[in-house]
Amino acid sequence: MSTQTIAAFDMETRFRTLAASGDAAQALAILDHLDQQDAKATPARATRKR
């Protein structure tokens, strides 16, 4: 497993925990960070629109 994969899993786990606890602003900030990491890892993929 690469460091990037472990970091992404950690961020997703934090997002899910914060989302479940009701801290929507912080959970969305983590989700944005994950989107940025994903865009760097796979530049050919389209980014999520809001």
VOPAGU-2260 file (C-alpha; in pm, 1 decimal, decimal comma):
REM VOPAGU-2260
SITE   aa  ch    i         X         Y         Z
SITE  MET   A    0       0,0       0,0       0,0
SITE  SER   A    1     134,8     341,3     -83,8
SITE  THR   A    2     151,1     632,5     156,5
SITE  GLN   A    3     -98,9     821,3     -57,6
SITE  THR   A    4    -350,8     537,1     -31,4
SITE  ILE   A    5    -315,0     524,5     346,0
SITE  ALA   A    6    -350,8     903,3     372,8
SITE  ALA   A    7    -663,6     899,9     155,3
SITE  PHE   A    8    -815,1     623,1     368,5
SITE  ASP   A    9    -737,0     821,4     684,2
SITE  MET   A   10    -898,0    1135,5     540,3
SITE  GLU   A   11   -1207,2     942,5     432,6
SITE  THR   A   12   -1238,6     790,1     779,8
SITE  ARG   A   13   -1211,7    1136,1     937,2
SITE  PHE   A   14   -1473,4    1267,9     692,3
SITE  ARG   A   15   -1718,3     991,1     776,6
SITE  THR   A   16   -1667,3    1040,5    1151,4
SITE  LEU   A   17   -1718,4    1416,3    1130,0
SITE  ALA   A   18   -2017,1    1380,4     898,9
SITE  ALA   A   19   -2178,0    1135,2    1140,7
SITE  SER   A   20   -2116,7    1369,2    1435,0
SITE  GLY   A   21   -2283,8    1660,7    1257,4
SITE  ASP   A   22   -1979,2    1883,9    1188,8
SITE  ALA   A   23   -2077,0    1946,3     827,8
SITE  ALA   A   24   -1837,5    2236,7     762,4
SITE  GLN   A   25   -1530,9    2042,5     871,1
SITE  ALA   A   26   -1649,6    1727,4     694,5
SITE  LEU   A   27   -1692,4    1921,7     368,9
SITE  ALA   A   28   -1345,6    2073,5     407,9
SITE  ILE   A   29   -1200,9    1722,5     433,5
SITE  LEU   A   30   -1404,2    1612,0     131,6
SITE  ASP   A   31   -1263,5    1904,6     -67,6
SITE  HIS   A   32    -913,6    1798,6      34,0
SITE  LEU   A   33    -986,0    1443,7     -84,2
SITE  ASP   A   34   -1112,7    1579,4    -416,2
SITE  GLN   A   35    -790,3    1776,5    -461,2
SITE  GLN   A   36    -579,5    1468,7    -388,6
SITE  ASP   A   37    -786,3    1262,7    -630,3
SITE  ALA   A   38    -750,8    1524,6    -902,7
SITE  LYS   A   39    -371,5    1519,9    -860,4
SITE  ALA   A   40    -358,7    1140,2    -868,4
SITE  THR   A   41    -589,2    1103,0   -1169,6
SITE  PRO   A   42    -580,1    1424,8   -1376,5
SITE  ALA   A   43    -791,7    1274,2   -1655,7
SITE  ARG   A   44   -1097,7    1236,0   -1431,0
SITE  ALA   A   45   -1357,6    1509,4   -1416,5
SITE  THR   A   46   -1391,9    1689,6   -1084,0
SITE  ARG   A   47   -1713,0    1678,5    -885,7
SITE  LYS   A   48   -1949,0    1970,5    -949,5
SITE  ARG   A   49   -2145,6    2137,5    -671,8
